Amino acid sequence: MSDPETIKVYDARAEEYAQMSSEENFADPRLETFITSMPTEARVLDIGCGPGQAAARMAQAGLRVEATDASAEMAERANKLDGVTAWQATFDEITGTAIYDGIWANFCLLHAPRTDMPRHLAALRTALKPDGIFHIGMKLGTGEARDSIGRLYTYYSQDELTNLLTEANLVVTDAATGRTKGLDGTMADWVTLAAHA
């Protein structure tokens, strides 16, 4: 994410977002599945980590967690959590080859422009170890738009997202859909996909 307006929203509302997402992250069955799929002391990346609750849960489970967020406020909060090493970084700053056993990209890449998504997914696929696990969460829909509080979103269908992962040489193994209320107070449909390198 490099959209200045979106980053500004997360910087300004970091505390509110942390309170809203705390219980959701610790009760997320997809996060627990991701954790149990990792080898002992796996090295994982939580990209777009927000205030870091998911990263903290991974660390609590014994994983070696690195986390990034484009929002300085979010990265700072995440870095204060036990077992989490976090820093400010945009999607374009994720580099490296065969580093991570798993990458958790939960509702973050939805802030990337559509034209950038293949490039971001390719970089994340490169950063995964052979047979590494990849998780992605996105909002369902079409087009690009700003929400009522100014965040830029790119929407996808489940089939479109599955095809993008396949083109990035990731094999989709599971999918889930749902509907929840976001930071802007509106209900939104979403999809999560689990895949492996």
C-alpha positions as CSV (number, residue, x, y, z in Angstrom):
1,M,0.0,0.0,0.0
2,S,1.4,3.3,-1.0
3,D,-1.8,5.4,-1.2
4,P,-1.0,8.4,1.2
5,E,-4.7,9.0,2.1
6,T,-5.2,5.4,3.1
7,I,-2.1,5.4,5.2
8,K,-3.2,8.6,6.9
9,V,-6.5,7.0,7.9
10,Y,-4.7,4.1,9.5
11,D,-2.2,6.4,11.3
12,A,-5.1,8.5,12.7
13,R,-7.3,5.6,13.7
14,A,-4.8,3.0,14.9
15,E,-6.2,2.8,18.4
16,E,-9.8,2.4,17.2
17,Y,-8.7,-0.3,14.7
18,A,-6.7,-2.1,17.3
19,Q,-9.7,-2.3,19.6
20,M,-12.0,-3.4,16.8
21,S,-9.7,-6.1,15.5
22,S,-8.4,-7.6,18.7
23,E,-11.1,-10.2,19.4
24,E,-11.6,-10.9,15.6
25,N,-7.9,-12.0,15.2
26,F,-7.8,-14.1,18.3
27,A,-11.0,-15.9,17.3
28,D,-10.1,-16.4,13.6
29,P,-10.2,-20.1,12.7
30,R,-8.2,-19.4,9.5
31,L,-5.4,-17.9,11.6
32,E,-5.4,-21.0,13.7
33,T,-5.3,-23.3,10.6
34,F,-2.4,-21.2,9.3
35,I,-0.5,-21.6,12.5
36,T,-1.0,-25.3,12.8
37,S,0.1,-25.8,9.2
38,M,3.6,-24.3,10.0
39,P,6.6,-26.4,11.0
40,T,8.1,-26.0,14.4
41,E,9.7,-22.5,14.9
42,A,8.6,-21.5,11.3
43,R,9.6,-18.1,10.0
44,V,6.5,-16.2,8.9
45,L,5.7,-12.8,7.6
46,D,2.5,-10.9,8.5
47,I,2.3,-8.3,5.7
48,G,-0.1,-5.4,6.3
49,C,-0.1,-6.4,10.0
50,G,-2.1,-3.5,11.4
51,P,-1.7,-3.3,15.2
52,G,-0.2,-6.8,15.2
53,Q,-2.8,-9.0,17.0
54,A,-2.5,-11.8,14.4
55,A,1.3,-11.6,14.5
56,A,1.2,-11.7,18.3
57,R,-1.0,-14.8,18.2
58,M,1.5,-16.5,15.8
59,A,4.4,-15.6,18.2
60,Q,2.5,-17.0,21.1
61,A,2.2,-20.2,19.2
62,G,6.0,-20.4,18.8
63,L,6.4,-19.0,15.3
64,R,9.2,-16.6,14.5
65,V,7.2,-13.6,13.3
66,E,8.2,-10.6,11.1
67,A,5.5,-8.0,10.4
68,T,5.2,-5.0,8.1
69,D,2.7,-2.2,7.7
70,A,2.7,0.9,5.6
71,S,1.3,2.9,8.5
72,A,4.0,4.0,11.0
73,E,1.5,3.9,13.9
74,M,0.4,0.4,13.1
75,A,4.0,-0.9,12.7
76,E,5.0,0.8,16.0
77,R,2.2,-0.9,17.9
78,A,3.0,-4.3,16.4
79,N,6.6,-4.0,17.2
80,K,5.8,-3.6,20.9
81,L,4.1,-7.0,21.1
82,D,6.0,-10.0,22.6
83,G,7.8,-12.0,19.9
84,V,7.0,-9.7,17.0
85,T,9.6,-7.9,14.9
86,A,7.7,-5.2,13.0
87,W,8.7,-2.3,10.8
88,Q,7.1,0.2,8.4
89,A,7.2,-1.0,4.8
90,T,5.0,-0.8,1.7
91,F,4.2,-3.9,-0.5
92,D,6.9,-2.8,-2.9
93,E,9.6,-3.2,-0.2
94,I,9.0,-7.0,0.4
95,T,11.9,-8.7,-1.2
96,G,14.0,-11.9,-0.8
97,T,13.9,-15.5,-2.1
98,A,12.7,-18.6,-0.1
99,I,12.7,-16.8,3.2
100,Y,9.4,-17.6,4.8
101,D,7.5,-20.8,5.7
102,G,4.3,-18.8,5.6
103,I,3.0,-15.4,4.6
104,W,-0.2,-14.0,6.1
105,A,-1.7,-11.3,3.9
106,N,-5.0,-10.7,5.6
107,F,-7.0,-7.9,4.2
108,C,-4.1,-5.7,3.2
109,L,-3.5,-6.2,-0.5
110,L,-7.0,-4.9,-1.1
111,H,-5.4,-1.5,-0.8
112,A,-3.1,-2.1,-3.7
113,P,-4.1,-0.8,-7.2
114,R,-5.3,-3.7,-9.5
115,T,-2.4,-3.1,-11.9
116,D,0.1,-3.8,-9.1
117,M,-1.4,-7.0,-7.8
118,P,0.4,-9.5,-10.1
119,R,3.8,-7.9,-9.2
120,H,3.0,-8.0,-5.5
121,L,1.9,-11.6,-5.6
122,A,5.0,-12.6,-7.6
123,A,7.3,-11.0,-5.0
124,L,5.5,-12.7,-2.1
125,R,5.6,-16.1,-4.0
126,T,9.4,-15.6,-4.4
127,A,9.8,-14.9,-0.7
128,L,8.0,-18.2,0.2
129,K,10.1,-21.3,0.7
130,P,9.2,-24.3,-1.4
131,D,5.8,-25.6,-0.2
132,G,5.4,-22.5,1.9
133,I,1.8,-21.5,2.9
134,F,0.2,-18.3,1.7
135,H,-3.0,-16.8,3.1
136,I,-4.9,-13.8,1.5
137,G,-8.0,-12.0,2.5
138,M,-9.8,-9.6,0.2
139,K,-13.2,-7.8,0.0
140,L,-15.5,-9.1,-2.7
141,G,-16.8,-6.9,-5.5
142,T,-15.8,-5.1,-8.6
143,G,-13.7,-2.0,-9.5
144,E,-11.8,0.4,-7.2
145,A,-13.3,2.9,-4.8
146,R,-12.7,4.9,-1.6
147,D,-14.8,4.1,1.4
148,S,-16.5,6.7,3.5
149,I,-13.4,7.4,5.6
150,G,-11.0,7.7,2.6
151,R,-9.4,4.3,2.2
152,L,-8.7,3.1,-1.3
153,Y,-10.0,-0.4,-2.1
154,T,-9.6,-2.7,-5.0
155,Y,-12.4,-5.4,-5.2
156,Y,-12.2,-8.9,-6.7
157,S,-14.4,-11.8,-7.3
158,Q,-13.3,-15.2,-5.8
159,D,-12.6,-16.6,-9.3
160,E,-10.5,-13.5,-10.3
161,L,-8.4,-13.8,-7.1
162,T,-8.0,-17.5,-7.5
163,N,-6.7,-16.9,-11.1
164,L,-4.3,-14.3,-9.9
165,L,-2.8,-16.7,-7.3
166,T,-2.6,-19.5,-9.9
167,E,-0.8,-17.1,-12.3
168,A,1.7,-16.4,-9.5
169,N,2.4,-20.1,-9.2
170,L,0.5,-20.6,-6.0
171,V,-1.8,-23.6,-5.6
172,V,-5.1,-22.7,-3.9
173,T,-6.2,-25.3,-1.4
174,D,-9.0,-23.7,0.5
175,A,-11.5,-20.8,0.5
176,A,-13.9,-19.2,2.9
177,T,-16.4,-16.3,2.5
178,G,-18.2,-14.1,5.0
179,R,-19.6,-10.7,5.8
180,T,-18.4,-8.4,8.6
181,K,-18.5,-4.8,9.6
182,G,-15.4,-2.7,8.9
183,L,-13.7,0.3,10.4
184,D,-16.0,2.5,8.3
185,G,-19.0,1.0,10.0
186,T,-20.4,-0.7,6.9
187,M,-20.9,-4.4,6.2
188,A,-18.8,-6.0,3.5
189,D,-18.5,-9.4,1.8
190,W,-15.1,-10.9,1.8
191,V,-13.1,-14.0,0.7
192,T,-10.0,-15.7,2.1
193,L,-7.9,-18.1,0.1
194,A,-5.2,-20.5,1.4
195,A,-2.5,-21.6,-1.0
196,H,0.9,-23.1,-1.1
197,A,4.0,-22.6,-3.2
